[in-house]
Amino acid sequence: MPTARNFFDQTEQHMLIEAIAQAELETSGEIRLHIENFCFGNEIKRSEKVFTKLNMHKTKERNGVLIYIATFSKKIAVVGDEGIHQKLGNEFWQKLVNELIKDFRENRKAPALAKCILACGEQLGKFFPIKSDDENELTNTISF
């Protein structure tokens, strides 16, 4: 089982970073991808801690989305800050997780994540369209 840092090769990592940039083109929302080896306990609670650690709760409109993966623990979560969560609710995030799990089992990890990232961007764009003075508040890099 690959570790968090080599779960995706360099080409796949670049593709995912590009997917984040593309997803954010039409929205003021922010999307991050965090990968770590282990999640001890509940993946939602852990992803919320990572969300705070990455300062995702500090966006102007509280519209950040975190896609969280624990490779060895085989856990996935997608969580949104209060601004976007109020619009989409738990069902949307769980649907994304279910699709990721299905695609991961079929060894389509990077394409599945890119699809998930773009789906998040599409929903963010509906509720938080990009503004003329928009700034990229959070880096698009993958965190580990």
N, CA, C and O atoms as a GROMACS GRO file, in nm:
protein
  576
    1MET      N    1   0.085  -0.118   0.000
    1MET     CA    2   0.000   0.000   0.000
    1MET      C    3   0.089   0.124   0.000
    1MET      O    4   0.176   0.138   0.086
    2PRO      N    5   0.068   0.213  -0.094
    2PRO     CA    6   0.151   0.334  -0.100
    2PRO      C    7   0.121   0.429   0.016
    2PRO      O    8   0.009   0.435   0.066
    3THR      N    9   0.222   0.504   0.054
    3THR     CA   10   0.204   0.604   0.159
    3THR      C   11   0.131   0.724   0.101
    3THR      O   12   0.109   0.733  -0.020
    4ALA      N   13   0.093   0.816   0.188
    4ALA     CA   14   0.019   0.935   0.145
    4ALA      C   15   0.094   1.011   0.035
    4ALA      O   16   0.034   1.051  -0.065
    5ARG      N   17   0.223   1.030   0.054
    5ARG     CA   18   0.300   1.111  -0.041
    5ARG      C   19   0.318   1.045  -0.178
    5ARG      O   20   0.338   1.114  -0.278
    6ASN      N   21   0.309   0.913  -0.183
    6ASN     CA   22   0.321   0.850  -0.315
    6ASN      C   23   0.195   0.774  -0.355
    6ASN      O   24   0.200   0.684  -0.439
    7PHE      N   25   0.084   0.810  -0.295
    7PHE     CA   26  -0.046   0.752  -0.331
    7PHE      C   27  -0.077   0.783  -0.477
    7PHE      O   28  -0.137   0.703  -0.548
    8PHE      N   29  -0.036   0.903  -0.520
    8PHE     CA   30  -0.046   0.944  -0.660
    8PHE      C   31   0.094   0.976  -0.711
    8PHE      O   32   0.174   1.035  -0.638
    9ASP      N   33   0.122   0.939  -0.834
    9ASP     CA   34   0.252   0.976  -0.890
    9ASP      C   35   0.251   1.124  -0.927
    9ASP      O   36   0.148   1.191  -0.916
   10GLN      N   37   0.366   1.175  -0.970
   10GLN     CA   38   0.380   1.319  -0.997
   10GLN      C   39   0.282   1.366  -1.105
   10GLN      O   40   0.225   1.474  -1.094
   11THR      N   41   0.262   1.286  -1.207
   11THR     CA   42   0.170   1.322  -1.314
   11THR      C   43   0.028   1.333  -1.261
   11THR      O   44  -0.045   1.427  -1.293
   12GLU      N   45  -0.012   1.236  -1.179
   12GLU     CA   46  -0.146   1.238  -1.121
   12GLU      C   47  -0.162   1.356  -1.026
   12GLU      O   48  -0.266   1.422  -1.025
   13GLN      N   49  -0.060   1.383  -0.945
   13GLN     CA   50  -0.067   1.498  -0.854
   13GLN      C   51  -0.085   1.627  -0.932
   13GLN      O   52  -0.165   1.713  -0.896
   14HIS      N   53  -0.010   1.641  -1.040
   14HIS     CA   54  -0.022   1.761  -1.123
   14HIS      C   55  -0.163   1.771  -1.181
   14HIS      O   56  -0.222   1.880  -1.184
   15MET      N   57  -0.218   1.658  -1.228
   15MET     CA   58  -0.353   1.657  -1.283
   15MET      C   59  -0.455   1.702  -1.178
   15MET      O   60  -0.548   1.776  -1.210
   16LEU      N   61  -0.438   1.656  -1.054
   16LEU     CA   62  -0.532   1.692  -0.948
   16LEU      C   63  -0.521   1.840  -0.911
   16LEU      O   64  -0.622   1.906  -0.886
   17ILE      N   65  -0.400   1.892  -0.908
   17ILE     CA   66  -0.381   2.035  -0.880
   17ILE      C   67  -0.444   2.118  -0.992
   17ILE      O   68  -0.505   2.222  -0.965
   18GLU      N   69  -0.428   2.073  -1.115
   18GLU     CA   70  -0.491   2.142  -1.229
   18GLU      C   71  -0.644   2.134  -1.220
   18GLU      O   72  -0.713   2.230  -1.255
   19ALA      N   73  -0.696   2.021  -1.174
   19ALA     CA   74  -0.841   2.007  -1.158
   19ALA      C   75  -0.893   2.107  -1.055
   19ALA      O   76  -1.000   2.165  -1.073
   20ILE      N   77  -0.818   2.125  -0.947
   20ILE     CA   78  -0.857   2.224  -0.846
   20ILE      C   79  -0.858   2.364  -0.907
   20ILE      O   80  -0.954   2.438  -0.889
   21ALA      N   81  -0.754   2.399  -0.979
   21ALA     CA   82  -0.747   2.531  -1.043
   21ALA      C   83  -0.863   2.550  -1.140
   21ALA      O   84  -0.924   2.657  -1.143
   22GLN      N   85  -0.893   2.448  -1.218
   22GLN     CA   86  -1.004   2.456  -1.314
   22GLN      C   87  -1.137   2.470  -1.241
   22GLN      O   88  -1.222   2.550  -1.281
   23ALA      N   89  -1.156   2.392  -1.135
   23ALA     CA   90  -1.282   2.396  -1.060
   23ALA      C   91  -1.305   2.532  -0.996
   23ALA      O   92  -1.420   2.573  -0.977
   24GLU      N   93  -1.198   2.601  -0.961
   24GLU     CA   94  -1.210   2.730  -0.894
   24GLU      C   95  -1.222   2.848  -0.991
   24GLU      O   96  -1.236   2.962  -0.948
   25LEU      N   97  -1.216   2.823  -1.122
   25LEU     CA   98  -1.222   2.932  -1.220
   25LEU      C   99  -1.353   3.009  -1.216
   25LEU      O  100  -1.355   3.129  -1.244
   26GLU      N  101  -1.462   2.942  -1.184
   26GLU     CA  102  -1.594   3.005  -1.188
   26GLU      C  103  -1.654   3.029  -1.050
   26GLU      O  104  -1.774   3.054  -1.038
   27THR      N  105  -1.572   3.021  -0.947
   27THR     CA  106  -1.625   3.035  -0.811
   27THR      C  107  -1.526   3.107  -0.721
   27THR      O  108  -1.405   3.106  -0.743
   28SER      N  109  -1.581   3.170  -0.618
   28SER     CA  110  -1.496   3.227  -0.514
   28SER      C  111  -1.462   3.122  -0.409
   28SER      O  112  -1.383   3.146  -0.318
   29GLY      N  113  -1.523   3.004  -0.421
   29GLY     CA  114  -1.498   2.894  -0.328
   29GLY      C  115  -1.357   2.840  -0.342
   29GLY      O  116  -1.289   2.863  -0.441
   30GLU      N  117  -1.316   2.767  -0.240
   30GLU     CA  118  -1.182   2.709  -0.234
   30GLU      C  119  -1.191   2.559  -0.211
   30GLU      O  120  -1.270   2.512  -0.129
   31ILE      N  121  -1.109   2.484  -0.283
   31ILE     CA  122  -1.107   2.338  -0.272
   31ILE      C  123  -0.965   2.295  -0.236
   31ILE      O  124  -0.868   2.341  -0.295
   32ARG      N  125  -0.956   2.206  -0.139
   32ARG     CA  126  -0.825   2.149  -0.099
   32ARG      C  127  -0.836   1.998  -0.098
   32ARG      O  128  -0.943   1.941  -0.076
   33LEU      N  129  -0.724   1.934  -0.121
   33LEU     CA  130  -0.712   1.788  -0.112
   33LEU      C  131  -0.605   1.757  -0.009
   33LEU      O  132  -0.492   1.806  -0.019
   34HIS      N  133  -0.642   1.676   0.091
   34HIS     CA  134  -0.547   1.637   0.195
   34HIS      C  135  -0.538   1.486   0.199
   34HIS      O  136  -0.640   1.417   0.203
   35ILE      N  137  -0.415   1.435   0.198
   35ILE     CA  138  -0.392   1.290   0.201
   35ILE      C  139  -0.297   1.259   0.316
   35ILE      O  140  -0.191   1.321   0.328
   36GLU      N  141  -0.336   1.164   0.399
   36GLU     CA  142  -0.248   1.118   0.506
   36GLU      C  143  -0.258   0.967   0.516
   36GLU      O  144  -0.345   0.905   0.455
   37ASN      N  145  -0.168   0.908   0.594
   37ASN     CA  146  -0.164   0.762   0.602
   37ASN      C  147  -0.276   0.703   0.687
   37ASN      O  148  -0.342   0.608   0.646
   38PHE      N  149  -0.297   0.760   0.804
   38PHE     CA  150  -0.389   0.699   0.900
   38PHE      C  151  -0.494   0.797   0.948
   38PHE      O  152  -0.470   0.917   0.960
   39CYS      N  153  -0.610   0.743   0.975
   39CYS     CA  154  -0.717   0.816   1.042
   39CYS      C  155  -0.763   0.727   1.156
   39CYS      O  156  -0.828   0.625   1.135
   40PHE      N  157  -0.730   0.768   1.278
   40PHE     CA  158  -0.772   0.693   1.396
   40PHE      C  159  -0.904   0.753   1.442
   40PHE      O  160  -0.908   0.867   1.487
   41GLY      N  161  -1.010   0.677   1.431
   41GLY     CA  162  -1.141   0.728   1.468
   41GLY      C  163  -1.221   0.768   1.345
   41GLY      O  164  -1.199   0.717   1.235
   42ASN      N  165  -1.313   0.858   1.366
   42ASN     CA  166  -1.408   0.898   1.263
   42ASN      C  167  -1.344   0.992   1.160
   42ASN      O  168  -1.280   1.090   1.196
   43GLU      N  169  -1.363   0.959   1.033
   43GLU     CA  170  -1.302   1.038   0.927
   43GLU      C  171  -1.362   1.179   0.913
   43GLU      O  172  -1.293   1.272   0.871
   44ILE      N  173  -1.488   1.196   0.948
   44ILE     CA  174  -1.549   1.330   0.943
   44ILE      C  175  -1.485   1.419   1.049
   44ILE      O  176  -1.447   1.532   1.021
   45LYS      N  177  -1.475   1.367   1.170
   45LYS     CA  178  -1.413   1.446   1.278
   45LYS      C  179  -1.267   1.480   1.244
   45LYS      O  180  -1.222   1.592   1.266
   46ARG      N  181  -1.195   1.382   1.190
   46ARG     CA  182  -1.056   1.407   1.153
   46ARG      C  183  -1.047   1.511   1.041
   46ARG      O  184  -0.963   1.601   1.045
   47SER      N  185  -1.133   1.499   0.941
   47SER     CA  186  -1.128   1.594   0.830
   47SER      C  187  -1.163   1.735   0.877
   47SER      O  188  -1.111   1.832   0.824
   48GLU      N  189  -1.251   1.746   0.976
   48GLU     CA  190  -1.284   1.878   1.031
   48GLU      C  191  -1.163   1.938   1.102
   48GLU      O  192  -1.141   2.059   1.096
   49LYS      N  193  -1.085   1.855   1.169
   49LYS     CA  194  -0.961   1.904   1.234
   49LYS      C  195  -0.860   1.950   1.128
   49LYS      O  196  -0.798   2.054   1.143
   50VAL      N  197  -0.846   1.871   1.023
   50VAL     CA  198  -0.754   1.908   0.915
   50VAL      C  199  -0.802   2.037   0.849
   50VAL      O  200  -0.722   2.124   0.817
   51PHE      N  201  -0.933   2.050   0.830
   51PHE     CA  202  -0.994   2.169   0.772
   51PHE      C  203  -0.949   2.294   0.849
   51PHE      O  204  -0.908   2.394   0.790
   52THR      N  205  -0.956   2.285   0.981
   52THR     CA  206  -0.916   2.398   1.066
   52THR      C  207  -0.765   2.418   1.059
   52THR      O  208  -0.718   2.532   1.050
   53LYS      N  209  -0.689   2.310   1.063
   53LYS     CA  210  -0.542   2.319   1.057
   53LYS      C  211  -0.497   2.389   0.928
   53LYS      O  212  -0.397   2.462   0.928
   54LEU      N  213  -0.569   2.366   0.819
   54LEU     CA  214  -0.535   2.426   0.690
   54LEU      C  215  -0.594   2.568   0.675
   54LEU      O  216  -0.584   2.629   0.569
   55ASN      N  217  -0.655   2.618   0.782
   55ASN     CA  218  -0.717   2.752   0.783
   55ASN      C  219  -0.826   2.768   0.678
   55ASN      O  220  -0.849   2.878   0.628
   56MET      N  221  -0.893   2.660   0.646
   56MET     CA  222  -0.999   2.666   0.547
   56MET      C  223  -1.122   2.738   0.598
   56MET      O  224  -1.205   2.785   0.520
   57HIS      N  225  -1.135   2.747   0.729
   57HIS     CA  226  -1.248   2.816   0.790
   57HIS      C  227  -1.232   2.968   0.784
   57HIS      O  228  -1.320   3.042   0.829
   58LYS      N  229  -1.121   3.015   0.732
   58LYS     CA  230  -1.094   3.159   0.729
   58LYS      C  231  -1.124   3.224   0.593
   58LYS      O  232  -1.087   3.339   0.571
   59THR      N  233  -1.189   3.152   0.503
   59THR     CA  234  -1.226   3.215   0.376
   59THR      C  235  -1.338   3.316   0.402
   59THR      O  236  -1.418   3.300   0.494
   60LYS      N  237  -1.341   3.421   0.320
   60LYS     CA  238  -1.438   3.530   0.340
   60LYS      C  239  -1.581   3.480   0.348
   60LYS      O  240  -1.658   3.523   0.434
   61GLU      N  241  -1.616   3.390   0.257
   61GLU     CA  242  -1.756   3.347   0.249
   61GLU      C  243  -1.780   3.210   0.313
   61GLU      O  244  -1.888   3.151   0.298
   62ARG      N  245  -1.681   3.160   0.382
   62ARG     CA  246  -1.692   3.028   0.448
   62ARG      C  247  -1.737   2.922   0.348
   62ARG      O  248  -1.829   2.844   0.373
   63ASN      N  249  -1.668   2.921   0.234
   63ASN     CA  250  -1.708   2.833   0.124
   63ASN      C  251  -1.595   2.740   0.078
   63ASN      O  252  -1.579   2.713  -0.041
   64GLY      N  253  -1.518   2.693   0.173
   64GLY     CA  254  -1.413   2.598   0.142
   64GLY      C  255  -1.464   2.455   0.145
   64GLY      O  256  -1.556   2.422   0.219
   65VAL      N  257  -1.404   2.370   0.062
   65VAL     CA  258  -1.437   2.227   0.059
   65VAL      C  259  -1.306   2.149   0.071
   65VAL      O  260  -1.210   2.176   0.001
   66LEU      N  261  -1.305   2.052   0.162
   66LEU     CA  262  -1.190   1.965   0.181
   66LEU      C  263  -1.224   1.822   0.140
   66LEU      O  264  -1.324   1.766   0.185
   67ILE      N  265  -1.140   1.766   0.055
   67ILE     CA  266  -1.149   1.624   0.022
   67ILE      C  267  -1.036   1.557   0.098
   67ILE      O  268  -0.918   1.589   0.079
   68TYR      N  269  -1.072   1.463   0.185
   68TYR     CA  270  -0.979   1.401   0.279
   68TYR      C  271  -0.966   1.252   0.249
   68TYR      O  272  -1.066   1.183   0.230
   69ILE      N  273  -0.842   1.204   0.245
   69ILE     CA  274  -0.816   1.062   0.222
   69ILE      C  275  -0.712   1.014   0.323
   69ILE      O  276  -0.607   1.076   0.340
   70ALA      N  277  -0.742   0.902   0.389
   70ALA     CA  278  -0.644   0.833   0.475
   70ALA      C  279  -0.613   0.700   0.406
   70ALA      O  280  -0.697   0.610   0.404
   71THR      N  281  -0.494   0.689   0.350
   71THR     CA  282  -0.462   0.577   0.261
   71THR      C  283  -0.462   0.441   0.330
   71THR      O  284  -0.531   0.350   0.285
   72PHE      N  285  -0.386   0.426   0.438
   72PHE     CA  286  -0.379   0.297   0.506
   72PHE      C  287  -0.509   0.262   0.576
   72PHE      O  288  -0.548   0.145   0.582
   73SER      N  289  -0.577   0.361   0.629
   73SER     CA  290  -0.703   0.339   0.698
   73SER      C  291  -0.820   0.320   0.602
   73SER      O  292  -0.928   0.277   0.642
   74LYS      N  293  -0.797   0.353   0.476
   74LYS     CA  294  -0.900   0.341   0.372
   74LYS      C  295  -1.026   0.418   0.410
   74LYS      O  296  -1.137   0.366   0.407
   75LYS      N  297  -1.004   0.545   0.446
   75LYS     CA  298  -1.116   0.632   0.483
   75LYS      C  299  -1.114   0.756   0.395
   75LYS      O  300  -1.009   0.809   0.359
   76ILE      N  301  -1.234   0.801   0.360
   76ILE     CA  302  -1.252   0.919   0.275
   76ILE      C  303  -1.362   1.005   0.335
   76ILE      O  304  -1.461   0.954   0.387
   77ALA      N  305  -1.343   1.136   0.327
   77ALA     CA  306  -1.448   1.230   0.367
   77ALA      C  307  -1.442   1.351   0.275
   77ALA      O  308  -1.335   1.389   0.227
   78VAL      N  309  -1.556   1.411   0.253
   78VAL     CA  310  -1.564   1.539   0.184
   78VAL      C  311  -1.648   1.629   0.274
   78VAL      O  312  -1.762   1.596   0.306
   79VAL      N  313  -1.590   1.741   0.314
   79VAL     CA  314  -1.660   1.833   0.405
   79VAL      C  315  -1.653   1.975   0.350
   79VAL      O  316  -1.555   2.015   0.288
   80GLY      N  317  -1.760   2.048   0.375
   80GLY     CA  318  -1.766   2.187   0.333
   80GLY      C  319  -1.786   2.278   0.452
   80GLY      O  320  -1.849   2.240   0.551
   81ASP      N  321  -1.733   2.399   0.442
   81ASP     CA  322  -1.752   2.499   0.547
   81ASP      C  323  -1.899   2.538   0.552
   81ASP      O  324  -1.977   2.502   0.464
   82GLU      N  325  -1.935   2.612   0.656
   82GLU     CA  326  -2.077   2.640   0.681
   82GLU      C  327  -2.147   2.710   0.565
   82GLU      O  328  -2.266   2.685   0.542
   83GLY      N  329  -2.078   2.797   0.492
   83GLY     CA  330  -2.142   2.869   0.382
   83GLY      C  331  -2.193   2.776   0.274
   83GLY      O  332  -2.307   2.792   0.228
   84ILE      N  333  -2.113   2.681   0.232
   84ILE     CA  334  -2.154   2.588   0.127
   84ILE      C  335  -2.231   2.469   0.185
   84ILE      O  336  -2.320   2.416   0.118
   85HIS      N  337  -2.199   2.427   0.305
   85HIS     CA  338  -2.270   2.315   0.366
   85HIS      C  339  -2.419   2.346   0.383
   85HIS      O  340  -2.503   2.259   0.363
   86GLN      N  341  -2.450   2.470   0.420
   86GLN     CA  342  -2.591   2.509   0.435
   86GLN      C  343  -2.667   2.498   0.304
   86GLN      O  344  -2.788   2.474   0.303
   87LYS      N  345  -2.597   2.514   0.194
   87LYS     CA  346  -2.661   2.506   0.062
   87LYS      C  347  -2.676   2.362   0.013
   87LYS      O  348  -2.774   2.330  -0.055
   88LEU      N  349  -2.581   2.276   0.047
   88LEU     CA  350  -2.577   2.142  -0.012
   88LEU      C  351  -2.616   2.030   0.085
   88LEU      O  352  -2.680   1.933   0.043
   89GLY      N  353  -2.579   2.041   0.210
   89GLY     CA  354  -2.615   1.940   0.309
   89GLY      C  355  -2.534   1.812   0.302
   89GLY      O  356  -2.456   1.791   0.209
   90ASN      N  357  -2.553   1.728   0.402
   90ASN     CA  358  -2.478   1.603   0.416
   90ASN      C  359  -2.494   1.509   0.297
   90ASN      O  360  -2.401   1.438   0.260
   91GLU      N  361  -2.613   1.508   0.237
   91GLU     CA  362  -2.640   1.413   0.129
   91GLU      C  363  -2.545   1.432   0.012
   91GLU      O  364  -2.497   1.336  -0.047
   92PHE      N  365  -2.518   1.558  -0.022
   92PHE     CA  366  -2.429   1.585  -0.135
   92PHE      C  367  -2.289   1.533  -0.107
   92PHE      O  368  -2.229   1.467  -0.191
   93TRP      N  369  -2.236   1.563   0.012
   93TRP     CA  370  -2.101   1.518   0.047
   93TRP      C  371  -2.094   1.366   0.048
   93TRP      O  372  -1.997   1.307  -0.001
   94GLN      N  373  -2.196   1.301   0.105
   94GLN     CA  374  -2.196   1.155   0.113
   94GLN      C  375  -2.204   1.092  -0.025
   94GLN      O  376  -2.142   0.988  -0.050
   95LYS      N  377  -2.279   1.153  -0.115
   95LYS     CA  378  -2.286   1.102  -0.252
   95LYS      C  379  -2.147   1.105  -0.316
   95LYS      O  380  -2.108   1.010  -0.384
   96LEU      N  381  -2.074   1.213  -0.296
   96LEU     CA  382  -1.938   1.222  -0.350
   96LEU      C  383  -1.848   1.114  -0.291
   96LEU      O  384  -1.771   1.050  -0.363
   97VAL      N  385  -1.857   1.093  -0.160
   97VAL     CA  386  -1.777   0.990  -0.094
   97VAL      C  387  -1.810   0.852  -0.151
   97VAL      O  388  -1.720   0.774  -0.181
   98ASN      N  389  -1.939   0.822  -0.166
   98ASN     CA  390  -1.980   0.693  -0.219
   98ASN      C  391  -1.924   0.670  -0.360
   98ASN      O  392  -1.879   0.560  -0.392
   99GLU      N  393  -1.926   0.774  -0.443
   99GLU     CA  394  -1.871   0.763  -0.578
   99GLU      C  395  -1.720   0.741  -0.574
   99GLU      O  396  -1.666   0.661  -0.650
  100LEU      N  397  -1.651   0.812  -0.484
  100LEU     CA  398  -1.507   0.794  -0.471
  100LEU      C  399  -1.472   0.652  -0.428
  100LEU      O  400  -1.383   0.589  -0.484
  101ILE      N  401  -1.544   0.602  -0.329
  101ILE     CA  402  -1.518   0.466  -0.280
  101ILE      C  403  -1.535   0.365  -0.394
  101ILE      O  404  -1.452   0.276  -0.412
  102LYS      N  405  -1.643   0.379  -0.468
  102LYS     CA  406  -1.670   0.288  -0.580
  102LYS      C  407  -1.556   0.293  -0.682
  102LYS      O  408  -1.505   0.190  -0.725
  103ASP      N  409  -1.517   0.413  -0.720
  103ASP     CA  410  -1.411   0.428  -0.820
  103ASP      C  411  -1.274   0.385  -0.767
  103ASP      O  412  -1.194   0.330  -0.843
  104PHE      N  413  -1.247   0.409  -0.640
  104PHE     CA  414  -1.120   0.364  -0.581
  104PHE      C  415  -1.111   0.212  -0.585
  104PHE      O  416  -1.005   0.157  -0.614
  105ARG      N  417  -1.222   0.145  -0.557
  105ARG     CA  418  -1.223  -0.002  -0.560
  105ARG      C  419  -1.194  -0.054  -0.700
  105ARG      O  420  -1.139  -0.163  -0.717
  106GLU      N  421  -1.230   0.025  -0.801
  106GLU     CA  422  -1.206  -0.013  -0.940
  106GLU      C  423  -1.075   0.046  -0.992
  106GLU      O  424  -1.050   0.048  -1.112
  107ASN      N  425  -0.991   0.092  -0.898
  107ASN     CA  426  -0.857   0.145  -0.926
  107ASN      C  427  -0.858   0.264  -1.022
  107ASN      O  428  -0.771   0.277  -1.108
  108ARG      N  429  -0.958   0.350  -1.006
  108ARG     CA  430  -0.965   0.474  -1.084
  108ARG      C  431  -0.953   0.593  -0.989
  108ARG      O  432  -1.036   0.684  -0.990
  109LYS      N  433  -0.848   0.593  -0.909
  109LYS     CA  434  -0.836   0.692  -0.802
  109LYS      C  435  -0.821   0.835  -0.853
  109LYS      O  436  -0.902   0.921  -0.818
  110ALA      N  437  -0.721   0.861  -0.934
  110ALA     CA  438  -0.697   0.999  -0.979
  110ALA      C  439  -0.812   1.054  -1.064
  110ALA      O  440  -0.857   1.166  -1.039
  111PRO      N  441  -0.862   0.979  -1.162
  111PRO     CA  442  -0.977   1.031  -1.238
  111PRO      C  443  -1.100   1.053  -1.150
  111PRO      O  444  -1.176   1.148  -1.171
  112ALA      N  445  -1.120   0.966  -1.052
  112ALA     CA  446  -1.234   0.981  -0.961
  112ALA      C  447  -1.221   1.108  -0.879
  112ALA      O  448  -1.319   1.181  -0.860
  113LEU      N  449  -1.101   1.135  -0.829
  113LEU     CA  450  -1.080   1.257  -0.751
  113LEU      C  451  -1.096   1.381  -0.837
  113LEU      O  452  -1.154   1.480  -0.792
  114ALA      N  453  -1.046   1.377  -0.959
  114ALA     CA  454  -1.063   1.492  -1.049
  114ALA      C  455  -1.211   1.518  -1.073
  114ALA      O  456  -1.255   1.632  -1.072
  115LYS      N  457  -1.288   1.411  -1.093
  115LYS     CA  458  -1.433   1.424  -1.113
  115LYS      C  459  -1.499   1.484  -0.989
  115LYS      O  460  -1.587   1.570  -1.000
  116CYS      N  461  -1.458   1.439  -0.872
  116CYS     CA  462  -1.512   1.490  -0.745
  116CYS      C  463  -1.478   1.638  -0.729
  116CYS      O  464  -1.564   1.718  -0.690
  117ILE      N  465  -1.355   1.675  -0.758
  117ILE     CA  466  -1.311   1.814  -0.748
  117ILE      C  467  -1.395   1.903  -0.840
  117ILE      O  468  -1.441   2.010  -0.799
  118LEU      N  469  -1.416   1.858  -0.963
  118LEU     CA  470  -1.494   1.937  -1.058
  118LEU      C  471  -1.641   1.946  -1.016
  118LEU      O  472  -1.704   2.049  -1.037
  119ALA      N  473  -1.695   1.840  -0.957
  119ALA     CA  474  -1.832   1.844  -0.907
  119ALA      C  475  -1.846   1.945  -0.794
  119ALA      O  476  -1.945   2.017  -0.786
  120CYS      N  477  -1.746   1.950  -0.707
  120CYS     CA  478  -1.746   2.050  -0.599
  120CYS      C  479  -1.740   2.190  -0.658
  120CYS      O  480  -1.813   2.279  -0.614
  121GLY      N  481  -1.654   2.210  -0.757
  121GLY     CA  482  -1.643   2.340  -0.821
  121GLY      C  483  -1.772   2.384  -0.887
  121GLY      O  484  -1.809   2.501  -0.881
  122GLU      N  485  -1.840   2.290  -0.950
  122GLU     CA  486  -1.967   2.321  -1.016
  122GLU      C  487  -2.070   2.370  -0.914
  122GLU      O  488  -2.139   2.470  -0.937
  123GLN      N  489  -2.081   2.300  -0.801
  123GLN     CA  490  -2.177   2.341  -0.698
  123GLN      C  491  -2.136   2.473  -0.633
  123GLN      O  492  -2.220   2.558  -0.606
  124LEU      N  493  -2.007   2.490  -0.607
  124LEU     CA  494  -1.960   2.616  -0.551
  124LEU      C  495  -1.992   2.732  -0.645
  124LEU      O  496  -2.032   2.839  -0.600
  125GLY      N  497  -1.976   2.710  -0.775
  125GLY     CA  498  -2.004   2.813  -0.874
  125GLY      C  499  -2.149   2.856  -0.876
  125GLY      O  500  -2.179   2.972  -0.903
  126LYS      N  501  -2.240   2.763  -0.849
  126LYS     CA  502  -2.384   2.796  -0.846
  126LYS      C  503  -2.416   2.892  -0.732
  126LYS      O  504  -2.496   2.984  -0.749
  127PHE      N  505  -2.355   2.869  -0.618
  127PHE     CA  506  -2.389   2.946  -0.499
  127PHE      C  507  -2.290   3.059  -0.469
  127PHE      O  508  -2.325   3.157  -0.404
  128PHE      N  509  -2.168   3.044  -0.516
  128PHE     CA  510  -2.062   3.142  -0.490
  128PHE      C  511  -1.987   3.172  -0.620
  128PHE      O  512  -1.871   3.133  -0.635
  129PRO      N  513  -2.053   3.240  -0.714
  129PRO     CA  514  -1.985   3.269  -0.841
  129PRO      C  515  -1.864   3.358  -0.818
  129PRO      O  516  -1.855   3.432  -0.720
  130ILE      N  517  -1.772   3.349  -0.911
  130ILE     CA  518  -1.649   3.428  -0.900
  130ILE      C  519  -1.683   3.576  -0.910
  130ILE      O  520  -1.776   3.616  -0.979
  131LYS      N  521  -1.606   3.656  -0.839
  131LYS     CA  522  -1.624   3.802  -0.840
  131LYS      C  523  -1.504   3.866  -0.908
  131LYS      O  524  -1.397   3.805  -0.919
  132SER      N  525  -1.522   3.987  -0.953
  132SER     CA  526  -1.413   4.055  -1.026
  132SER      C  527  -1.289   4.075  -0.939
  132SER      O  528  -1.177   4.078  -0.990
  133ASP      N  529  -1.309   4.087  -0.808
  133ASP     CA  530  -1.196   4.109  -0.718
  133ASP      C  531  -1.154   3.981  -0.644
  133ASP      O  532  -1.087   3.987  -0.541
  134ASP      N  533  -1.193   3.867  -0.699
  134ASP     CA  534  -1.165   3.740  -0.632
  134ASP      C  535  -1.015   3.713  -0.622
  134ASP      O  536  -0.939   3.738  -0.716
  135GLU      N  537  -0.975   3.661  -0.508
  135GLU     CA  538  -0.837   3.618  -0.486
  135GLU      C  539  -0.839   3.471  -0.450
  135GLU      O  540  -0.933   3.423  -0.388
  136ASN      N  541  -0.736   3.400  -0.488
  136ASN     CA  542  -0.722   3.261  -0.447
  136ASN      C  543  -0.678   3.263  -0.301
  136ASN      O  544  -0.560   3.286  -0.271
  137GLU      N  545  -0.771   3.238  -0.210
  137GLU     CA  546  -0.743   3.252  -0.067
  137GLU      C  547  -0.660   3.137  -0.012
  137GLU      O  548  -0.590   3.153   0.088
  138LEU      N  549  -0.667   3.022  -0.076
  138LEU     CA  550  -0.595   2.904  -0.028
  138LEU      C  551  -0.517   2.841  -0.143
  138LEU      O  552  -0.562   2.844  -0.258
  139THR      N  553  -0.403   2.787  -0.112
  139THR     CA  554  -0.321   2.722  -0.215
  139THR      C  555  -0.394   2.603  -0.276
  139THR      O  556  -0.478   2.541  -0.210
  140ASN      N  557  -0.364   2.573  -0.399
  140ASN     CA  558  -0.424   2.458  -0.467
  140ASN      C  559  -0.342   2.331  -0.450
  140ASN      O  560  -0.380   2.225  -0.501
  141THR      N  561  -0.230   2.340  -0.381
  141THR     CA  562  -0.144   2.223  -0.366
  141THR      C  563  -0.209   2.116  -0.277
  141THR      O  564  -0.298   2.145  -0.198
  142ILE      N  565  -0.164   1.995  -0.293
  142ILE     CA  566  -0.210   1.884  -0.210
  142ILE      C  567  -0.135   1.890  -0.078
  142ILE      O  568  -0.013   1.908  -0.077
  143SER      N  569  -0.206   1.876   0.032
  143SER     CA  570  -0.139   1.874   0.162
  143SER      C  571  -0.129   1.730   0.212
  143SER      O  572  -0.211   1.644   0.179
  144PHE      N  573  -0.025   1.707   0.292
  144PHE     CA  574   0.001   1.572   0.344
  144PHE      C  575   0.020   1.579   0.495
  144PHE      O  576   0.043   1.476   0.558
   0.00000   0.00000   0.00000
